[in-house]
């Protein structure tokens, strides 16, 4: 907190130079500002209302319950309306503004005079706190946080990194793995209205809570998940954005996200004396009425050790360093109180196990040059793995691969397929494969994903196999051993080397088979020629010249 205060002071000195430069431009070419006077309640009317209802308004606002306070003010408004009607009906158009102005002055005066809030709290006192986790069994994580009449329910959902939000802008495309959404439906303030698209409030509060928690999230390598939290405001009476920070911390821890430290958020308010700007009060944990009639909403979120986010709304011309210092002192005290007295007693650390409904992500590294093989042409290979296993698979350019699925068997199956694709076959290793094609001389077996080898008919069994179809059929699952990888990169496999050799087995001399090319080295041309009975033409006394029927005559 002291470091942040010092940084603000340094920034303030730098801004002075910028302001001086801008004022110099204005002095040279600036235009005269247009002045106007806003419509206000005539002093005569306000004095009349003040004299009639000051003490009644004081009693009306002194209520802990917001709905009771609102009911009291509605009843008093009707009394003031009747009073103005009696005095002069022309005063009635000023009724709403007069009541608002009176309520504001009463609340501010009560704080200054009594140093006590309208709900009876001290300036440094937080409203009653409570929290719970795991209220919604089907979601991956949930947290409920309540501070007075402000109640927030946050759910946490985990998903593969491919579900990260991609943001297009003028700069390069960026991806955001943590997303926080803030919703404030009408019923949270007792209204019945349609919920439409997010407005400025929803977008701003969601961004604030998101940035409050980003510094404590685990790295992508430590926790390879996309994380989405959604805060639903169930009841609103001030500081809902900081309530969503606390509820999000609970939901993240309930979901098993290993955050570095719990984060809490709280806001402080300010009232400055209209007659002396050096006379001010800073108070902690503002509720709705103090936000409306106060001069500041100073929101700070962080851990016990430091600040993760700051957001300030002010209605005065500026804040002194004394005001900022006091705000930091109170928010530091409030954060520690919420963390140590409320959050940690309910859930002391992130859960060791994820929800059974959350996807389990297995991370593995594959060689970069194998990425193309895993993806396949047009994504054919990876899409088939996803279809066969039901797992979600993401591959980074650096070869880091994530397999996500709630089913551990599916994850193991997908990992086995991928390991097979990227594995380099080793000679002498046994594999389990599927027969893909039958040939006359053997069978082709896919023993690793995308890798086929030949089992020659002579390597199918220890006994003689006459026909390939007698030993295997297409689709059969067989065990094979890789015998060699030839000079052309082809795999020669054996089925019989995975079987036990029969006792007394003697290797038979191979004979030519159908479809095989005869082994010419075994023919023994010389021996056969020597044994052949020769004809000695010199001993013949007569040559038979009668032609054989159907033969052609030859001349020698």
ZAMARGU-4260 file (C-alpha; in steps of 0.2 Angstrom, whole numbers, plus 5000, padded with zeros to 4 digits):
<rodrens>
0) 5000/5000/5000 | 5014/5012/5004 | 5022/5008/4987 | 5006/5012/4978 | 5004/5028/4988
5) 5022/5033/4983 | 5018/5029/4965 | 5003/5040/4965 | 5013/5054/4972 | 5026/5052/4958
10) 5013/5051/4945 | 5005/5067/4952 | 5021/5077/4950 | 5022/5071/4932 | 5004/5076/4928
15) 5008/5094/4934 | 5020/5096/4920 | 5007/5090/4907 | 4993/5101/4915 | 5005/5116/4914
20) 5008/5112/4895 | 4989/5110/4892 | 4985/5127/4901 | 4998/5135/4890 | 4989/5129/4874
25) 4973/5135/4881 | 4980/5152/4885 | 4985/5154/4867 | 4971/5147/4857 | 4958/5142/4870
30) 4939/5147/4868 | 4929/5154/4882 | 4919/5141/4891 | 4900/5140/4890 | 4892/5143/4907
35) 4876/5137/4913 | 4865/5135/4928 | 4857/5119/4932 | 4839/5119/4938 | 4838/5118/4957
40) 4825/5119/4971 | 4820/5136/4975 | 4828/5141/4992 | 4811/5146/4999 | 4804/5129/4995
45) 4818/5119/5002 | 4818/5129/5018 | 4800/5125/5020 | 4803/5107/5017 | 4818/5107/5029
50) 4809/5115/5043 | 4795/5103/5041 | 4804/5086/5039 | 4822/5087/5045 | 4820/5077/5061
55) 4807/5065/5052 | 4820/5062/5038 | 4833/5059/5051 | 4822/5045/5059 | 4818/5038/5042
60) 4836/5035/5036 | 4842/5028/5053 | 4838/5010/5048 | 4849/4995/5045 | 4837/4987/5032
65) 4837/4995/5015 | 4819/4991/5012 | 4814/4998/5028 | 4823/5014/5025 | 4815/5015/5008
70) 4798/5012/5015 | 4801/5026/5028 | 4806/5038/5015 | 4791/5034/5003 | 4780/5037/5018
75) 4788/5053/5022 | 4788/5059/5004 | 4769/5057/5005 | 4768/5068/5021 | 4779/5081/5012
80) 4768/5081/4997 | 4752/5084/5008 | 4761/5098/5017 | 4767/5107/5001 | 4749/5105/4994
85) 4742/5114/5009 | 4755/5128/5007 | 4755/5130/4988 | 4752/5118/4975 | 4764/5127/4964
90) 4778/5119/4974 | 4773/5101/4970 | 4785/5100/4954 | 4800/5102/4966 | 4794/5088/4978
95) 4806/5075/4972 | 4821/5086/4971 | 4818/5093/4988 | 4816/5076/4996 | 4832/5070/4988
100) 4842/5086/4993 | 4835/5084/5011 | 4840/5066/5012 | 4857/5070/5006 | 4860/5084/5019
105) 4853/5073/5033 | 4864/5058/5029 | 4880/5069/5027 | 4876/5079/5043 | 4873/5064/5053
110) 4890/5057/5048 | 4899/5073/5052 | 4891/5076/5068 | 4890/5059/5075 | 4904/5050/5066
115) 4892/5035/5065 | 4884/5028/5050 | 4865/5028/5047 | 4865/5009/5050 | 4874/5012/5067
120) 4891/5006/5061 | 4907/5015/5066 | 4918/5023/5052 | 4930/5008/5051 | 4917/4994/5053
125) 4912/4982/5040 | 4894/4975/5038 | 4890/4957/5044 | 4900/4945/5033 | 4896/4927/5028
130) 4901/4915/5014 | 4899/4897/5008 | 4906/4886/4994 | 4900/4871/4984 | 4881/4876/4985
135) 4879/4871/4967 | 4884/4853/4965 | 4884/4852/4946 | 4895/4866/4942 | 4914/4865/4943
140) 4915/4877/4957 | 4904/4890/4966 | 4905/4903/4980 | 4892/4913/4989 | 4898/4929/4997
145) 4887/4941/5008 | 4891/4958/5015 | 4876/4966/5024 | 4862/4966/5011 | 4874/4964/4996
150) 4875/4945/4991 | 4884/4938/4976 | 4885/4920/4969 | 4899/4916/4957 | 4901/4900/4947
155) 4917/4894/4940 | 4919/4883/4924 | 4935/4875/4918 | 4938/4871/4899 | 4952/4867/4888
160) 4963/4881/4882 | 4955/4881/4865 | 4940/4889/4874 | 4950/4905/4878 | 4943/4921/4872
165) 4951/4928/4856 | 4952/4947/4855 | 4954/4956/4839 | 4960/4974/4839 | 4971/4986/4831
170) 4986/4977/4838 | 4990/4959/4836 | 4977/4946/4840 | 4978/4941/4859 | 4970/4926/4868
175) 4963/4928/4886 | 4962/4912/4896 | 4953/4920/4911 | 4936/4928/4909 | 4925/4935/4922
180) 4907/4941/4919 | 4896/4952/4930 | 4877/4951/4929 | 4866/4962/4940 | 4847/4957/4936
185) 4833/4968/4941 | 4827/4957/4955 | 4843/4961/4965 | 4836/4979/4968 | 4818/4974/4969
190) 4813/4977/4951 | 4805/4967/4938 | 4813/4971/4922 | 4820/4962/4907 | 4838/4957/4907
195) 4846/4964/4891 | 4863/4964/4884 | 4877/4969/4895 | 4878/4988/4899 | 4892/5000/4904
200) 4890/4994/4922 | 4891/4975/4919 | 4906/4977/4907 | 4916/4989/4919 | 4912/4979/4935
205) 4916/4963/4926 | 4933/4970/4920 | 4938/4976/4937 | 4935/4959/4946 | 4944/4950/4932
210) 4959/4961/4934 | 4959/4959/4952 | 4961/4940/4951 | 4973/4939/4936 | 4989/4942/4947
215) 4985/4926/4958 | 4980/4914/4944 | 4992/4899/4941 | 5003/4899/4925 | 4996/4890/4909
220) 5010/4877/4911 | 5005/4874/4929 | 4986/4874/4926 | 4982/4872/4907 | 4964/4877/4908
225) 4953/4891/4902 | 4944/4898/4917 | 4927/4907/4916 | 4919/4914/4932 | 4901/4922/4932
230) 4895/4933/4946 | 4877/4935/4948 | 4871/4949/4960 | 4857/4941/4970 | 4855/4956/4982
235) 4862/4974/4980 | 4866/4987/4993 | 4882/4994/4988 | 4900/4988/4983 | 4894/4973/4972
240) 4910/4974/4962 | 4920/4970/4977 | 4908/4957/4983 | 4910/4948/4966 | 4929/4948/4969
245) 4927/4939/4985 | 4914/4927/4978 | 4926/4923/4963 | 4940/4919/4975 | 4928/4906/4984
250) 4922/4899/4967 | 4940/4897/4960 | 4946/4888/4976 | 4931/4877/4976 | 4934/4872/4958
255) 4952/4867/4963 | 4961/4882/4954 | 4978/4883/4963 | 4977/4902/4965 | 4993/4909/4974
260) 4983/4918/4988 | 4965/4923/4991 | 4959/4940/4985 | 4947/4951/4994 | 4939/4968/4989
265) 4932/4982/4998 | 4928/5000/4995 | 4929/5016/5006 | 4918/5032/5005 | 4922/5050/5008
270) 4912/5065/5014 | 4920/5082/5012 | 4914/5098/5022 | 4907/5109/5009 | 4914/5124/5019
275) 4931/5117/5022 | 4939/5105/5010 | 4952/5100/5023 | 4938/5094/5034 | 4934/5076/5028
280) 4929/5059/5034 | 4934/5043/5026 | 4924/5027/5030 | 4925/5009/5026 | 4913/4997/5017
285) 4900/5009/5009 | 4882/5004/5006 | 4871/5011/4993 | 4864/5027/5002 | 4882/5032/5006
290) 4888/5029/4988 | 4873/5040/4982 | 4876/5055/4994 | 4895/5053/4997 | 4909/5061/4987
295) 4920/5045/4983 | 4919/5027/4980 | 4937/5021/4982 | 4938/5002/4978 | 4953/4992/4982
300) 4956/4973/4979 | 4971/4963/4984 | 4979/4949/4995 | 4986/4951/5013 | 5002/4956/5005
305) 4997/4969/4992 | 4985/4977/4980 | 4979/4969/4964 | 4967/4982/4958 | 4961/5000/4961
310) 4946/5009/4954 | 4940/5026/4960 | 4924/5036/4957 | 4924/5054/4964 | 4912/5068/4964
315) 4924/5082/4970 | 4937/5091/4961 | 4951/5080/4967 | 4959/5070/4981 | 4973/5074/4992
320) 4986/5062/4997 | 4980/5062/5015 | 4963/5056/5009 | 4971/5042/4998 | 4982/5037/5012
325) 4968/5035/5024 | 4958/5025/5011 | 4973/5013/5009 | 4974/5011/5028 | 4956/5006/5029
330) 4955/4995/5014 | 4971/4986/5020 | 4963/4983/5036 | 4946/4977/5028 | 4955/4965/5016
335) 4964/4956/5030 | 4948/4955/5040 | 4938/4947/5026 | 4952/4935/5021 | 4957/4929/5038
340) 4940/4930/5047 | 4928/4924/5033 | 4936/4917/5017 | 4950/4906/5024 | 4939/4898/5039
345) 4927/4892/5026 | 4940/4885/5013 | 4958/4886/5018 | 4966/4881/5002 | 4961/4877/4984
350) 4953/4859/4983 | 4966/4846/4979 | 4954/4837/4967 | 4944/4845/4953 | 4925/4842/4951
355) 4921/4825/4943 | 4912/4835/4930 | 4927/4846/4925 | 4938/4840/4911 | 4955/4832/4916
360) 4969/4839/4905 | 4984/4828/4901 | 4999/4838/4895 | 5012/4830/4884 | 5027/4836/4873
365) 5029/4829/4856 | 5043/4833/4843 | 5039/4848/4833 | 5042/4839/4817 | 5029/4826/4822
370) 5015/4839/4824 | 5010/4837/4805 | 5008/4818/4807 | 4997/4820/4823 | 4986/4833/4814
375) 4985/4824/4797 | 4980/4831/4780 | 4966/4844/4783 | 4965/4838/4802 | 4960/4821/4796
380) 4971/4812/4809 | 4967/4823/4825 | 4948/4824/4821 | 4948/4805/4820 | 4956/4803/4837
385) 4943/4816/4844 | 4929/4807/4836 | 4935/4790/4842 | 4939/4795/4860 | 4928/4810/4863
390) 4943/4819/4870 | 4947/4837/4866 | 4965/4839/4859 | 4974/4855/4857 | 4992/4857/4850
395) 5003/4872/4852 | 5016/4877/4839 | 5030/4872/4851 | 5024/4854/4852 | 5015/4855/4869
400) 4999/4845/4867 | 4984/4845/4879 | 4971/4831/4880 | 4955/4836/4889 | 4940/4825/4894
405) 4931/4820/4911 | 4934/4802/4906 | 4951/4795/4911 | 4950/4780/4900 | 4946/4791/4885
410) 4961/4802/4889 | 4972/4787/4891 | 4966/4780/4874 | 4969/4797/4865 | 4987/4798/4873
415) 4991/4780/4868 | 4986/4784/4850 | 4996/4800/4849 | 5011/4791/4857 | 5010/4778/4844
420) 5010/4791/4830 | 5025/4800/4836 | 5034/4785/4841 | 5049/4779/4831 | 5048/4760/4828
425) 5062/4750/4836 | 5068/4733/4830 | 5066/4719/4842 | 5051/4727/4850 | 5034/4718/4850
430) 5018/4728/4845 | 5000/4725/4844 | 4993/4728/4827 | 4978/4726/4816 | 4978/4717/4799
435) 4974/4729/4786 | 4977/4719/4770 | 4979/4701/4764 | 4991/4697/4750 | 4996/4680/4742
440) 5013/4681/4750 | 5008/4688/4767 | 4998/4701/4777 | 5000/4720/4780 | 4998/4725/4798
445) 4996/4742/4806 | 5007/4740/4821 | 5008/4759/4826 | 4995/4772/4820 | 5000/4776/4802
450) 5013/4763/4801 | 5011/4747/4792 | 5023/4732/4790 | 5023/4716/4781 | 5021/4699/4789
455) 5027/4686/4776 | 5018/4670/4776 | 5033/4661/4782 | 5033/4672/4798 | 5015/4669/4803
460) 5017/4653/4813 | 5031/4640/4817 | 5021/4627/4807 | 5019/4628/4788 | 5005/4640/4782
465) 4999/4636/4765 | 4986/4650/4763 | 4987/4667/4772 | 4968/4667/4774 | 4970/4651/4785
470) 4981/4661/4798 | 4973/4679/4798 | 4959/4689/4792 | 4957/4708/4789 | 4953/4717/4805
475) 4961/4704/4816 | 4971/4710/4831 | 4988/4702/4831 | 5005/4703/4840 | 5020/4706/4829
480) 5038/4709/4832 | 5048/4721/4821 | 5062/4711/4813 | 5070/4725/4802 | 5068/4741/4793
485) 5075/4739/4776 | 5085/4752/4766 | 5068/4758/4758 | 5061/4761/4776 | 5049/4747/4775
490) 5045/4737/4790 | 5047/4718/4791 | 5036/4710/4804 | 5034/4692/4812 | 5020/4685/4821
495) 5028/4668/4825 | 5042/4677/4835 | 5029/4683/4847 | 5024/4664/4850 | 5033/4651/4860
500) 5044/4640/4848 | 5038/4622/4849 | 5049/4610/4858 | 5061/4600/4846 | 5057/4612/4832
505) 5068/4610/4817 | 5068/4623/4803 | 5062/4616/4787 | 5070/4620/4770 | 5060/4632/4761
510) 5052/4627/4745 | 5046/4639/4732 | 5028/4645/4735 | 5015/4652/4724 | 5018/4670/4721
515) 5037/4668/4726 | 5051/4670/4714 | 5061/4654/4713 | 5078/4654/4721 | 5089/4651/4707
520) 5104/4648/4717 | 5097/4631/4723 | 5094/4624/4706 | 5111/4616/4703 | 5111/4618/4684
525) 5128/4608/4682 | 5123/4593/4692 | 5106/4591/4683 | 5115/4593/4666 | 5127/4580/4670
530) 5114/4567/4676 | 5103/4570/4660 | 5105/4557/4647 | 5114/4563/4632 | 5111/4559/4614
535) 5126/4553/4604 | 5122/4559/4586 | 5138/4551/4580 | 5132/4534/4583 | 5116/4536/4573
540) 5117/4527/4556 | 5100/4534/4549 | 5092/4550/4552 | 5073/4550/4554 | 5067/4564/4543
545) 5048/4560/4544 | 5040/4576/4552 | 5029/4574/4567 | 5011/4578/4564 | 5008/4596/4567
550) 5026/4601/4569 | 5036/4613/4558 | 5051/4606/4548 | 5068/4612/4554 | 5084/4613/4544
555) 5100/4610/4552
</rodrens>
